[in-house]
Amino acid sequence: MKELRLAGISDPTAGNAYLETFRQDFNQRFAVAPRSAHDAHRPLLAKDDLDLILSHQETRTLTKNLTLQYDQQFYQIQTDRPSYALNKAIVTMCQSASGEVRILYQGKPLAYTLFQKQERQAVEVNSKTIDSELSNQQKAHKPAPNHPWKQSYQPPRTEVSKGPL
């Protein structure tokens, strides 16, 4: 940013044009020749799955009915095994950058179905903001016009007889 300001550049097109000049100058000042020209990268093996390696992974524990929750959705494992075999098993949830979800148990994928989408729960309000939340009239509940609270109070009528006692 400082280089762009010193060069008097303030728009993206001029910045893109200046990029090549900046890169050459930067490399000339800071580039270091490697000690060895040997390429130390190893080739990718057939068993390496980059989609799995580069995915977001979290562990979950299966319930008795072989369900788990991830990203506000319930997943149910489909298996031919008896359900007790996977009861409380620890599985790995893998979500790729494209949003694809895989469930792995001991490194092997498990078949699953989307069990049910979790309903949105009520928002928790802390004690510091409760007054502002309650004073917001758009969120406040208004009783119906015929609600008993809206009716005026009528004390019970007692009849007084005017006859001899």
DSSP file (Angstrom, degrees, kcal/mol; ACC not computed):
  #  RESIDUE AA STRUCTURE BP1 BP2  ACC     N-H-->O    O-->H-N    N-H-->O    O-->H-N    TCO  KAPPA ALPHA  PHI   PSI    X-CA   Y-CA   Z-CA
    1    1 A M     >        0   0    0      0, 0.0     4,-2.3     0, 0.0     5,-0.2   0.000 360.0 360.0 360.0 -39.3    0.0    0.0    0.0
    2    2 A K  H  >  +     0   0    0      1,-0.2     4,-2.9     2,-0.2     5,-0.2   0.908 360.0  52.4 -64.9 -39.5    2.8    2.4    0.8
    3    3 A E  H  > S+     0   0    0      1,-0.2     4,-1.9     2,-0.2    -1,-0.2   0.905 109.8  48.9 -62.0 -41.4    4.4    1.7   -2.6
    4    4 A L  H  4>S+     0   0    0      2,-0.2     5,-2.9     1,-0.2     4,-0.4   0.907 112.6  47.9 -64.7 -41.3    1.2    2.5   -4.3
    5    5 A R  H ><5S+     0   0    0     -4,-2.3     3,-1.0     1,-0.2    -2,-0.2   0.908 111.5  49.8 -66.2 -41.6    0.8    5.7   -2.3
    6    6 A L  H 3<5S+     0   0    0     -4,-2.9    -1,-0.2     1,-0.3    -2,-0.2   0.833 110.5  50.5 -66.5 -30.9    4.4    6.8   -3.1
    7    7 A A  T 3<5S-     0   0    0     -4,-1.9    -1,-0.3    -5,-0.2    -2,-0.2   0.519 116.0-117.4 -82.9  -5.0    3.9    6.1   -6.8
    8    8 A G  T < 5 +     0   0    0     -3,-1.0     2,-0.5    -4,-0.4    -3,-0.2   0.797  62.7 149.5  75.9  29.6    0.7    8.2   -6.7
    9    9 A I      < +     0   0    0     -5,-2.9    -1,-0.3    -6,-0.2    -2,-0.1  -0.836  12.7 155.6-101.9 130.2   -1.6    5.3   -7.6
   10   10 A S        +     0   0    0     -2,-0.5    -1,-0.1     1,-0.0    -5,-0.1   0.359  53.1  66.8-133.8   3.7   -5.2    5.4   -6.3
   11   11 A D  S  > S-     0   0    0      1,-0.1     4,-1.9     0, 0.0     3,-0.1  -0.924  78.5-119.4-127.8 156.8   -7.2    3.2   -8.7
   12   12 A P  H  > S+     0   0    0      0, 0.0     4,-2.5     0, 0.0     5,-0.2   0.825 108.1  55.4 -64.9 -34.4   -7.1   -0.5   -9.5
   13   13 A T  H  > S+     0   0    0      1,-0.2     4,-1.7     2,-0.2     5,-0.1   0.922 111.3  43.7 -67.8 -41.5   -6.3   -0.3  -13.2
   14   14 A A  H  > S+     0   0    0      2,-0.2     4,-1.9     1,-0.2    -1,-0.2   0.871 112.7  54.3 -68.3 -35.2   -3.2    1.8  -12.6
   15   15 A G  H  X S+     0   0    0     -4,-1.9     4,-1.0     1,-0.2    -2,-0.2   0.899 107.8  48.9 -64.4 -41.0   -2.3   -0.5   -9.7
   16   16 A N  H  X S+     0   0    0     -4,-2.5     4,-0.5     1,-0.2     3,-0.2   0.864 110.8  50.7 -66.1 -35.7   -2.5   -3.6  -12.0
   17   17 A A  H  < S+     0   0    0     -4,-1.7     4,-0.5     1,-0.2     3,-0.4   0.861 111.7  47.8 -68.5 -35.0   -0.3   -1.8  -14.5
   18   18 A Y  H  X S+     0   0    0     -4,-1.9     4,-2.5     1,-0.2    -1,-0.2   0.656  91.2  85.3 -77.9 -16.9    2.3   -1.0  -11.8
   19   19 A L  H  X S+     0   0    0     -4,-1.0     4,-2.7     1,-0.2    -1,-0.2   0.882  86.9  49.5 -57.3 -45.9    2.3   -4.6  -10.5
   20   20 A E  H  X S+     0   0    0     -4,-0.5     4,-2.2    -3,-0.4    -1,-0.2   0.905 112.2  48.4 -63.2 -41.5    4.9   -6.0  -12.9
   21   21 A T  H  > S+     0   0    0     -4,-0.5     4,-2.1     1,-0.2    -1,-0.2   0.923 113.4  48.0 -63.2 -44.1    7.3   -3.1  -12.2
   22   22 A F  H  X S+     0   0    0     -4,-2.5     4,-2.7     1,-0.2    -2,-0.2   0.910 110.3  51.9 -62.7 -42.6    6.8   -3.6   -8.4
   23   23 A R  H  X S+     0   0    0     -4,-2.7     4,-2.7     1,-0.2     5,-0.2   0.922 109.9  48.1 -62.5 -45.3    7.4   -7.4   -8.7
   24   24 A Q  H  X S+     0   0    0     -4,-2.2     4,-2.1     1,-0.2    -1,-0.2   0.921 114.2  46.5 -62.1 -43.6   10.6   -7.0  -10.6
   25   25 A D  H  X S+     0   0    0     -4,-2.1     4,-1.8     2,-0.2    -2,-0.2   0.911 113.3  49.2 -64.7 -42.9   11.9   -4.4   -8.1
   26   26 A F  H  X S+     0   0    0     -4,-2.7     4,-2.5     1,-0.2     5,-0.3   0.925 112.7  46.8 -63.4 -46.2   10.9   -6.5   -5.1
   27   27 A N  H  X S+     0   0    0     -4,-2.7     4,-2.0     1,-0.2    -1,-0.2   0.871 109.9  53.9 -65.7 -36.1   12.5   -9.7   -6.5
   28   28 A Q  H  < S+     0   0    0     -4,-2.1    -1,-0.2    -5,-0.2    -2,-0.2   0.883 115.9  39.1 -64.7 -37.6   15.7   -7.8   -7.3
   29   29 A R  H  < S+     0   0    0     -4,-1.8    -2,-0.2    -5,-0.1    -1,-0.2   0.863 131.1  21.7 -80.5 -36.7   16.0   -6.5   -3.8
   30   30 A F  H  < S+     0   0    0     -4,-2.5    -3,-0.2    -5,-0.2    -2,-0.2   0.501  85.0 118.1-117.5  -5.4   14.9   -9.6   -1.7
   31   31 A A     <  -     0   0    0     -4,-2.0     2,-0.4    -5,-0.3    -4,-0.0  -0.384  42.8-161.7 -68.9 142.1   15.3  -12.7   -3.8
   32   32 A V        -     0   0    0     -2,-0.1    -2,-0.0     0, 0.0    -1,-0.0  -0.990  19.2-123.0-125.5 132.1   17.7  -15.3   -2.5
   33   33 A A        -     0   0    0     -2,-0.4     2,-0.0     1,-0.1     0, 0.0  -0.523  34.0-113.1 -72.2 138.1   19.2  -18.1   -4.7
   34   34 A P        -     0   0    0      0, 0.0    -1,-0.1     0, 0.0     3,-0.1  -0.354  13.4-129.1 -69.4 153.2   18.5  -21.6   -3.3
   35   35 A R  S    S+     0   0    0      1,-0.2     2,-0.4    -2,-0.0    -2,-0.0   0.851  94.1  26.7 -68.2 -34.4   21.4  -23.7   -2.0
   36   36 A S        -     0   0    0      2,-0.1    -1,-0.2     1,-0.1     0, 0.0  -0.975  62.5-148.5-132.6 143.9   20.3  -26.7   -4.1
   37   37 A A        +     0   0    0     -2,-0.4     2,-0.2    -3,-0.1    -1,-0.1   0.382  61.7 123.7 -88.2   3.9   18.4  -26.8   -7.4
   38   38 A H        -     0   0    0      1,-0.1     2,-0.7     2,-0.0    -2,-0.1  -0.463  63.3-131.4 -69.8 132.4   16.9  -30.2   -6.4
   39   39 A D        -     0   0    0     -2,-0.2    -1,-0.1     1,-0.1    -2,-0.1  -0.771  20.1-171.2 -85.4 115.1   13.1  -30.4   -6.4
   40   40 A A        +     0   0    0     -2,-0.7     2,-0.2     2,-0.1    -1,-0.1   0.436  46.1 115.4 -90.2  -0.3   12.1  -31.9   -3.0
   41   41 A H        -     0   0    0      1,-0.0    -2,-0.1     0, 0.0     0, 0.0  -0.480  59.0-140.6 -70.1 138.4    8.4  -32.3   -3.8
   42   42 A R        -     0   0    0     -2,-0.2     3,-0.1     1,-0.1    -2,-0.1  -0.730  25.2-101.2 -96.7 151.3    7.2  -35.9   -3.9
   43   43 A P        -     0   0    0      0, 0.0     2,-0.3     0, 0.0    -1,-0.1  -0.341  41.6 -99.1 -68.8 152.3    4.7  -37.0   -6.6
   44   44 A L        -     0   0    0      1,-0.1     2,-0.1     2,-0.0     0, 0.0  -0.568  39.9-136.1 -72.9 127.7    1.1  -37.4   -5.6
   45   45 A L    >   -     0   0    0     -2,-0.3     3,-0.9     1,-0.1    -1,-0.1  -0.396  17.9-114.7 -82.1 161.8    0.3  -41.1   -4.9
   46   46 A A  T 3  S+     0   0    0      1,-0.2    -1,-0.1    -2,-0.1    -2,-0.0   0.815 116.2  54.8 -65.6 -30.4   -2.9  -42.8   -6.2
   47   47 A K  T 3  S+     0   0    0      2,-0.1     2,-0.5     0, 0.0    -1,-0.2   0.634  85.2 100.4 -79.9 -12.5   -4.1  -43.2   -2.6
   48   48 A D    <   -     0   0    0     -3,-0.9     2,-0.7     1,-0.0    -4,-0.0  -0.620  55.4-165.9 -77.2 124.1   -3.8  -39.5   -1.8
   49   49 A D     >  -     0   0    0     -2,-0.5     4,-2.5     1,-0.2     3,-0.4  -0.903   5.9-170.8-112.9 101.4   -7.2  -37.8   -2.0
   50   50 A L  H  > S+     0   0    0     -2,-0.7     4,-2.7     1,-0.2    -1,-0.2   0.844  85.3  59.0 -64.2 -33.6   -6.6  -34.0   -2.1
   51   51 A D  H  4 S+     0   0    0      1,-0.2    -1,-0.2     2,-0.2    46,-0.1   0.894 112.0  41.0 -61.3 -38.1  -10.3  -33.3   -1.7
   52   52 A L  H >4 S+     0   0    0     -3,-0.4     3,-1.1     2,-0.2    -2,-0.2   0.897 115.0  50.3 -75.1 -41.3  -10.3  -35.2    1.5
   53   53 A I  H 3< S+     0   0    0     -4,-2.5    -2,-0.2     1,-0.3    -3,-0.2   0.883 114.9  43.6 -64.6 -38.7   -6.9  -33.8    2.7
   54   54 A L  T 3< S+     0   0    0     -4,-2.7    -1,-0.3    -5,-0.2     2,-0.2   0.216  94.7 107.3 -93.9  15.0   -8.0  -30.2    2.0
   55   55 A S  S <  S-     0   0    0     -3,-1.1     2,-0.5    41,-0.1    41,-0.2  -0.519  79.6-104.1 -90.9 160.4  -11.5  -30.5    3.5
   56   56 A H  E     -A   95   0A   0     39,-2.7    39,-2.7    -2,-0.2     2,-0.4  -0.739  45.3-163.6 -80.4 125.7  -12.7  -29.1    6.8
   57   57 A Q  E     +A   94   0A   0     -2,-0.5     2,-0.3    37,-0.2    37,-0.2  -0.942  17.8 168.5-123.6 134.6  -12.8  -32.0    9.3
   58   58 A E  E     -A   93   0A   0     35,-2.2    35,-3.8    -2,-0.4     2,-0.3  -0.980  28.6-125.3-136.9 150.1  -14.6  -32.3   12.6
   59   59 A T  E     +A   92   0A   0     -2,-0.3     2,-0.3    33,-0.2    33,-0.2  -0.748  28.0 179.1 -97.2 146.0  -15.2  -35.4   14.8
   60   60 A R  E     -A   91   0A   0     31,-2.6    31,-2.9    -2,-0.3     2,-0.5  -0.945  23.9-128.6-138.3 158.4  -18.6  -36.4   16.0
   61   61 A T  E     -A   90   0A   0     -2,-0.3    29,-0.2    29,-0.2     2,-0.1  -0.943  26.1-126.1-111.6 130.2  -20.0  -39.2   18.1
   62   62 A L        -     0   0    0     27,-2.6    26,-0.7    -2,-0.5     6,-0.2  -0.432  21.7-133.4 -73.4 147.3  -22.9  -41.3   16.8
   63   63 A T    >   -     0   0    0      4,-1.9     3,-1.6    24,-0.1    25,-0.4  -0.234  35.7 -87.8 -87.2-176.8  -26.1  -41.6   18.9
   64   64 A K  T 3  S+     0   0    0      1,-0.3    22,-0.1    23,-0.2    23,-0.1   0.856 130.8  48.0 -63.0 -35.4  -27.9  -44.9   19.7
   65   65 A N  T 3  S-     0   0    0      2,-0.1    -1,-0.3    19,-0.0    12,-0.1   0.125 121.9-107.3 -94.1  23.2  -30.0  -44.5   16.5
   66   66 A L  S <  S+     0   0    0     -3,-1.6    11,-2.9     1,-0.2     2,-0.3   0.853  74.9 133.2  58.3  43.4  -26.9  -43.7   14.5
   67   67 A T  E     -D   76   0B   0      9,-0.2    -4,-1.9    -6,-0.1     2,-0.3  -0.829  29.4-179.9-116.5 160.3  -27.5  -40.0   14.0
   68   68 A L  E     -D   75   0B   0      7,-1.9     7,-2.9    -2,-0.3     2,-0.4  -0.972  22.2-126.1-151.3 159.6  -25.3  -37.0   14.4
   69   69 A Q  E     +D   74   0B   0     -2,-0.3     2,-0.3     5,-0.2     5,-0.2  -0.925  30.4 162.9-114.8 134.6  -25.6  -33.3   14.0
   70   70 A Y  E >   -D   73   0B   0      3,-2.6     3,-0.9    -2,-0.4    -2,-0.1  -0.949  68.5  -6.2-150.6 128.6  -23.4  -31.1   11.8
   71   71 A D  T 3  S-     0   0    0     -2,-0.3     3,-0.1     1,-0.2    -1,-0.1   0.901 128.1 -54.4  55.1  47.6  -23.9  -27.6   10.5
   72   72 A Q  T 3  S+     0   0    0      1,-0.2    46,-1.4    45,-0.1     2,-0.3   0.726 118.6 103.2  60.3  27.9  -27.5  -27.5   11.9
   73   73 A Q  E <   -DE  70 117B   0     -3,-0.9    -3,-2.6    44,-0.2     2,-0.4  -0.984  66.2-130.5-135.6 148.9  -28.6  -30.6   10.1
   74   74 A F  E     -DE  69 116B   0     42,-1.9    41,-2.3    -2,-0.3    42,-0.6  -0.837  19.3-164.3-100.1 135.1  -29.1  -34.2   11.3
   75   75 A Y  E     -DE  68 114B   0     -7,-2.9    -7,-1.9    -2,-0.4     2,-0.5  -0.951   3.4-157.4-117.0 136.8  -27.5  -37.1    9.4
   76   76 A Q  E     -DE  67 113B   0     37,-2.8    37,-2.3    -2,-0.4     2,-0.3  -0.970  18.0-129.0-117.5 128.8  -28.5  -40.7    9.9
   77   77 A I  E     - E   0 112B   0    -11,-2.9     2,-0.6    -2,-0.5    35,-0.3  -0.536  14.5-149.2 -76.0 134.4  -26.1  -43.5    9.0
   78   78 A Q  E     + E   0 111B   0     33,-2.8    33,-0.5    -2,-0.3     2,-0.3  -0.929  33.1 152.7-104.7 120.2  -27.4  -46.2    6.7
   79   79 A T        -     0   0    0     -2,-0.6     4,-0.1     2,-0.1    31,-0.0  -0.988  50.1-142.3-148.3 154.4  -25.8  -49.6    7.4
   80   80 A D  S    S+     0   0    0     -2,-0.3     3,-0.1     2,-0.1    -1,-0.1   0.608  79.4  95.4 -88.3 -15.5  -26.4  -53.3    7.2
   81   81 A R  S    S-     0   0    0      1,-0.1    -2,-0.1     2,-0.1     2,-0.1  -0.250  94.7 -87.0 -66.9 160.4  -24.6  -53.9   10.4
   82   82 A P    >>  -     0   0    0      0, 0.0     3,-1.7     0, 0.0     4,-0.5  -0.467  39.5-120.1 -63.9 144.9  -26.5  -54.1   13.7
   83   83 A S  G >4 S+     0   0    0      1,-0.3     3,-0.9     2,-0.2     4,-0.4   0.788 109.4  65.4 -63.5 -27.1  -27.0  -50.7   15.1
   84   84 A Y  G 34 S+     0   0    0      1,-0.2     3,-0.5     2,-0.2    -1,-0.3   0.733  88.6  69.7 -67.4 -19.4  -25.1  -51.5   18.3
   85   85 A A  G <4 S+     0   0    0     -3,-1.7    -1,-0.2     1,-0.2    -2,-0.2   0.856 110.7  30.6 -66.9 -33.0  -21.9  -52.0   16.3
   86   86 A L  S X< S+     0   0    0     -3,-0.9     3,-2.1    -4,-0.5    -1,-0.2   0.300  86.2 136.0-106.5   8.6  -21.7  -48.3   15.6
   87   87 A N  T 3  S-     0   0    0     -3,-0.5   -23,-0.2    -4,-0.4   -24,-0.1  -0.388  85.3  -3.5 -61.2 127.1  -23.3  -47.1   18.8
   88   88 A K  T 3  S+     0   0    0    -26,-0.7    -1,-0.3   -25,-0.4     2,-0.2   0.729  94.8 159.5  60.1  25.8  -21.2  -44.2   20.2
   89   89 A A    <   -     0   0    0     -3,-2.1   -27,-2.6   -26,-0.2     2,-0.6  -0.518  42.3-123.4 -75.0 145.6  -18.7  -44.6   17.4
   90   90 A I  E     -A   61   0A   0    -29,-0.2    16,-0.4    -2,-0.2     2,-0.3  -0.823  35.9-178.5 -93.5 122.2  -16.5  -41.6   16.7
   91   91 A V  E     -A   60   0A   0    -31,-2.9   -31,-2.6    -2,-0.6     2,-0.5  -0.770  24.3-124.5-118.3 162.6  -16.8  -40.5   13.1
   92   92 A T  E     -AB  59 104A   0     12,-2.8    12,-2.8    -2,-0.3     2,-0.5  -0.943  15.3-150.8-111.5 123.7  -15.1  -37.7   11.1
   93   93 A M  E     -AB  58 103A   0    -35,-3.8   -35,-2.2    -2,-0.5     2,-0.5  -0.826  15.3-169.0 -91.0 125.9  -17.2  -35.2    9.2
   94   94 A C  E     -AB  57 102A   0      8,-3.1     8,-2.7    -2,-0.5     2,-0.5  -0.972   6.7-175.2-120.6 121.5  -15.4  -33.9    6.1
   95   95 A Q  E     -AB  56 101A   0    -39,-2.7   -39,-2.7    -2,-0.5     6,-0.2  -0.968  14.7-148.0-119.0 120.4  -16.8  -30.9    4.2
   96   96 A S    >   -     0   0    0      4,-2.5     3,-1.7    -2,-0.5   -41,-0.1  -0.242  32.8-100.0 -78.8 171.5  -15.0  -29.9    1.0
   97   97 A A  T 3  S+     0   0    0      1,-0.3    -1,-0.1     2,-0.1   -42,-0.0   0.777 124.5  57.5 -63.2 -26.7  -14.8  -26.3   -0.3
   98   98 A S  T 3  S-     0   0    0      2,-0.1    -1,-0.3     1,-0.0    -3,-0.0   0.532 122.7-105.9 -81.9  -5.6  -17.7  -27.1   -2.7
   99   99 A G    <   +     0   0    0     -3,-1.7     2,-0.2     1,-0.3    -2,-0.1   0.405  69.0 148.1  98.3  -1.1  -19.9  -28.0    0.3
  100  100 A E        -     0   0    0     -5,-0.1    -4,-2.5     1,-0.0     2,-0.4  -0.491  35.4-148.1 -69.6 134.1  -19.9  -31.8   -0.3
  101  101 A V  E     -B   95   0A   0     -6,-0.2     2,-0.4    -2,-0.2    -6,-0.2  -0.886  16.8-178.8-110.0 134.3  -20.1  -33.7    3.0
  102  102 A R  E     -B   94   0A   0     -8,-2.7    -8,-3.1    -2,-0.4     2,-0.5  -0.982  15.0-151.0-127.5 143.1  -18.5  -37.1    3.7
  103  103 A I  E     -B   93   0A   0      7,-0.5     7,-2.8    -2,-0.4     2,-0.4  -0.968  17.0-166.9-115.1 122.2  -18.7  -39.1    6.9
  104  104 A L  E     -BC  92 109A   0    -12,-2.8   -12,-2.8    -2,-0.5     2,-0.5  -0.899  12.6-170.8-113.7 136.6  -15.8  -41.4    7.6
  105  105 A Y  E >  S- C   0 108A   0      3,-3.0     3,-1.6    -2,-0.4   -14,-0.1  -0.978  84.0 -17.4-124.0 116.7  -15.5  -44.2   10.2
  106  106 A Q  T 3  S-     0   0    0     -2,-0.5    -1,-0.1   -16,-0.4   -15,-0.1   0.875 130.0 -53.0  53.5  41.5  -12.0  -45.5   10.6
  107  107 A G  T 3  S+     0   0    0      1,-0.2    -1,-0.3   -15,-0.0   -16,-0.0   0.414 118.0 108.3  81.2  -1.2  -11.0  -43.9    7.3
  108  108 A K  E <  S-C  105   0A   0     -3,-1.6    -3,-3.0     1,-0.0    -1,-0.2  -0.894  72.1-113.6-111.8 139.1  -13.9  -45.5    5.3
  109  109 A P  E     -C  104   0A   0      0, 0.0     2,-0.4     0, 0.0    -5,-0.2  -0.402  26.2-148.2 -71.9 145.2  -16.9  -43.6    4.0
  110  110 A L        -     0   0    0     -7,-2.8    -7,-0.5    -2,-0.1     2,-0.2  -0.885  16.1-119.4-110.9 143.1  -20.3  -44.3    5.5
  111  111 A A  E     +E   78   0B   0    -33,-0.5   -33,-2.8    -2,-0.4     2,-0.3  -0.592  43.2 170.4 -77.0 142.2  -23.6  -44.1    3.6
  112  112 A Y  E     -E   77   0B   0    -35,-0.3     2,-0.3    -2,-0.2   -35,-0.2  -0.956  26.3-146.1-147.6 164.0  -26.0  -41.6    5.2
  113  113 A T  E     -E   76   0B   0    -37,-2.3   -37,-2.8    -2,-0.3     2,-0.8  -0.951  35.5-104.0-128.8 154.0  -29.3  -39.7    4.6
  114  114 A L  E     -E   75   0B   0     -2,-0.3   -39,-0.3   -39,-0.2     3,-0.1  -0.696  37.3-167.8 -77.5 113.2  -30.2  -36.3    5.7
  115  115 A F  E     -     0   0B   0    -41,-2.3     2,-0.3    -2,-0.8    -1,-0.2   0.970  54.6 -34.7 -75.3 -56.7  -32.5  -37.0    8.7
  116  116 A Q  E     -E   74   0B   0    -42,-0.6   -42,-1.9     3,-0.0     2,-0.4  -0.947  54.5-112.2-165.3 146.9  -34.2  -33.7    9.4
  117  117 A K  E     -E   73   0B   0     -2,-0.3     2,-0.2   -44,-0.2   -44,-0.2  -0.719  40.7-117.8 -84.6 131.9  -33.3  -30.0    9.2
  118  118 A Q        -     0   0    0    -46,-1.4     2,-0.1    -2,-0.4     3,-0.1  -0.472  27.3-119.8 -72.6 135.4  -33.2  -28.5   12.6
  119  119 A E        -     0   0    0     -2,-0.2     2,-0.3     1,-0.1    -1,-0.1  -0.380  36.3 -93.5 -71.5 152.9  -35.7  -25.7   13.3
  120  120 A R        -     0   0    0     -2,-0.1     2,-0.1     1,-0.1    -1,-0.1  -0.508  44.8-140.4 -69.2 129.2  -34.4  -22.3   14.2
  121  121 A Q        -     0   0    0     -2,-0.3    -1,-0.1     1,-0.1     3,-0.1  -0.450  27.9 -84.1 -88.9 163.4  -34.3  -22.0   17.9
  122  122 A A        -     0   0    0     -2,-0.1     2,-0.4     1,-0.1    -1,-0.1  -0.299  48.6-106.5 -64.1 149.4  -35.2  -18.9   19.9
  123  123 A V        -     0   0    0     -3,-0.1     2,-0.4     1,-0.0    -1,-0.1  -0.636  29.2-130.2 -81.3 132.8  -32.5  -16.2   20.2
  124  124 A E        -     0   0    0     -2,-0.4     2,-0.5    -3,-0.1    -1,-0.0  -0.697  20.1-157.0 -84.7 131.7  -31.0  -16.0   23.6
  125  125 A V        -     0   0    0     -2,-0.4     2,-0.1     2,-0.0     5,-0.1  -0.925   9.3-137.6-112.0 130.5  -30.8  -12.5   25.0
  126  126 A N    >>  -     0   0    0     -2,-0.5     3,-1.0     1,-0.1     4,-0.5  -0.385  27.9-104.8 -83.9 168.4  -28.3  -11.6   27.7
  127  127 A S  T 34 S+     0   0    0      1,-0.2     4,-0.3     2,-0.2     3,-0.2   0.707 115.1  60.9 -67.5 -21.1  -29.2   -9.4   30.7
  128  128 A K  T 34 S+     0   0    0      1,-0.2    -1,-0.2     2,-0.1     4,-0.2   0.783 113.9  32.8 -77.5 -26.4  -27.4   -6.4   29.4
  129  129 A T  T <> S+     0   0    0     -3,-1.0     4,-1.9     1,-0.1    -1,-0.2   0.315  88.1  98.9-112.0   8.4  -29.6   -6.1   26.2
  130  130 A I  H  X S+     0   0    0     -4,-0.5     4,-2.5    -3,-0.2     5,-0.2   0.877  81.4  54.0 -67.1 -35.9  -32.9   -7.4   27.5
  131  131 A D  H  > S+     0   0    0     -4,-0.3     4,-2.0     1,-0.2    -1,-0.2   0.922 110.6  45.3 -63.9 -42.9  -34.4   -3.9   28.1
  132  132 A S  H  > S+     0   0    0      1,-0.2     4,-0.7     2,-0.2    -1,-0.2   0.861 113.2  51.2 -69.2 -33.4  -33.7   -2.8   24.5
  133  133 A E  H  < S+     0   0    0     -4,-1.9     3,-0.4     1,-0.2    -2,-0.2   0.902 113.0  45.0 -68.1 -40.4  -35.1   -6.1   23.2
  134  134 A L  H  < S+     0   0    0     -4,-2.5    -2,-0.2     1,-0.2    -1,-0.2   0.815 110.2  54.1 -74.4 -29.3  -38.3   -5.8   25.2
  135  135 A S  H  < S+     0   0    0     -4,-2.0     2,-0.9    -5,-0.2    -1,-0.2   0.634  80.9 102.5 -80.2 -11.7  -38.8   -2.1   24.3
  136  136 A N    >X  -     0   0    0     -4,-0.7     4,-0.9    -3,-0.4     3,-0.8  -0.624  59.3-163.0 -72.8 107.9  -38.6   -2.9   20.6
  137  137 A Q  T 34 S+     0   0    0     -2,-0.9    -1,-0.2     1,-0.2    -4,-0.0   0.726  81.9  64.7 -70.5 -23.0  -42.3   -2.7   19.6
  138  138 A Q  T 34 S+     0   0    0      1,-0.2    -1,-0.2    -3,-0.1    -2,-0.1   0.847 110.1  38.2 -68.2 -31.6  -41.8   -4.6   16.3
  139  139 A K  T <4 S+     0   0    0     -3,-0.8    -1,-0.2    -6,-0.2    -2,-0.2   0.629  95.8 105.5 -91.2 -15.6  -40.8   -7.7   18.2
  140  140 A A  S  < S-     0   0    0     -4,-0.9     2,-0.4     1,-0.1    -6,-0.0  -0.338  74.0-118.9 -71.1 146.7  -43.2   -7.3   21.1
  141  141 A H        -     0   0    0     -2,-0.0    -1,-0.1     0, 0.0    -2,-0.1  -0.713  24.7-157.0 -84.5 130.9  -46.3   -9.5   21.2
  142  142 A K        -     0   0    0     -2,-0.4     2,-0.0    -5,-0.0    -5,-0.0  -0.938  14.9-129.7-109.7 125.8  -49.6   -7.7   21.1
  143  143 A P        -     0   0    0      0, 0.0     4,-0.0     0, 0.0     0, 0.0  -0.322  34.6 -92.7 -69.4 157.1  -52.6   -9.4   22.5
  144  144 A A    >   -     0   0    0      1,-0.1     3,-1.9     2,-0.1     6,-0.2  -0.242  35.4-109.9 -65.4 156.6  -55.8   -9.5   20.4
  145  145 A P  T 3  S+     0   0    0      0, 0.0    -1,-0.1     0, 0.0     5,-0.0   0.803 119.3  49.6 -61.1 -28.3  -58.4   -6.8   20.8
  146  146 A N  T 3  S+     0   0    0      3,-0.0    -2,-0.1     4,-0.0     5,-0.1   0.224  81.4 130.9 -95.4  16.7  -60.8   -9.2   22.5
  147  147 A H    X>  -     0   0    0     -3,-1.9     3,-1.6     1,-0.1     4,-0.6  -0.409  69.1-119.6 -67.1 143.4  -58.2  -10.4   25.0
  148  148 A P  G >4 S+     0   0    0      0, 0.0     3,-0.8     0, 0.0    -1,-0.1   0.805 112.3  60.7 -56.7 -29.9  -59.4  -10.4   28.6
  149  149 A W  G 34 S+     0   0    0      1,-0.2     4,-0.1     4,-0.0    -3,-0.0   0.808 100.7  54.9 -66.8 -27.5  -56.6   -8.1   29.6
  150  150 A K  G <4 S+     0   0    0     -3,-1.6    -1,-0.2    -6,-0.2     2,-0.2   0.635  91.5  89.3 -81.9 -13.6  -58.0   -5.4   27.2
  151  151 A Q  S << S-     0   0    0     -3,-0.8     2,-0.1    -4,-0.6     3,-0.0  -0.581  85.0-110.7 -85.1 147.4  -61.4   -5.5   28.8
  152  152 A S        -     0   0    0     -2,-0.2     2,-0.4     1,-0.1    -1,-0.1  -0.388  38.0 -99.1 -74.9 156.2  -62.2   -3.2   31.6
  153  153 A Y        -     0   0    0     -2,-0.1    -1,-0.1    -4,-0.1    -4,-0.0  -0.606  34.8-168.9 -79.6 128.3  -62.8   -4.6   35.0
  154  154 A Q        -     0   0    0     -2,-0.4     3,-0.1    -3,-0.0    -1,-0.0  -0.962  18.7-137.0-115.8 110.6  -66.4   -5.1   36.0
  155  155 A P        -     0   0    0      0, 0.0     2,-0.0     0, 0.0     0, 0.0  -0.354  36.4 -90.6 -65.3 149.4  -66.8   -5.9   39.7
  156  156 A P        -     0   0    0      0, 0.0     2,-0.4     0, 0.0     0, 0.0  -0.331  44.1-118.2 -62.4 139.3  -69.3   -8.7   40.4
  157  157 A R        -     0   0    0     -3,-0.1     2,-0.5    -2,-0.0    -3,-0.0  -0.614  26.0-164.8 -82.5 134.1  -72.8   -7.3   41.0
  158  158 A T        -     0   0    0     -2,-0.4     2,-0.5     2,-0.0     0, 0.0  -0.970  15.2-135.3-117.0 135.2  -74.4   -8.0   44.3
  159  159 A E        -     0   0    0     -2,-0.5     2,-0.5     2,-0.0    -2,-0.0  -0.747  13.4-158.3 -93.8 132.2  -78.1   -7.5   44.8
  160  160 A V        -     0   0    0     -2,-0.5     2,-0.3     2,-0.0    -2,-0.0  -0.933  12.0-140.1-109.2 126.4  -79.3   -5.7   47.8
  161  161 A S        -     0   0    0     -2,-0.5    -2,-0.0     1,-0.1     0, 0.0  -0.669   5.3-157.6 -87.7 142.4  -82.8   -6.2   48.8
  162  162 A K        +     0   0    0     -2,-0.3    -1,-0.1     2,-0.0     3,-0.1   0.090  57.5 106.6-104.7  21.9  -84.8   -3.2   50.1
  163  163 A G  S    S-     0   0    0      1,-0.2     2,-0.1     2,-0.0    -2,-0.0  -0.302  81.4 -67.7 -92.9 179.8  -87.3   -5.2   52.0
  164  164 A P              0   0    0      0, 0.0    -1,-0.2     0, 0.0    -2,-0.0  -0.378 360.0 360.0 -69.1 145.1  -87.8   -5.6   55.8
  165  165 A L              0   0    0     -2,-0.1    -2,-0.0    -3,-0.1    -3,-0.0   0.409 360.0 360.0-104.1 360.0  -85.2   -7.6   57.6
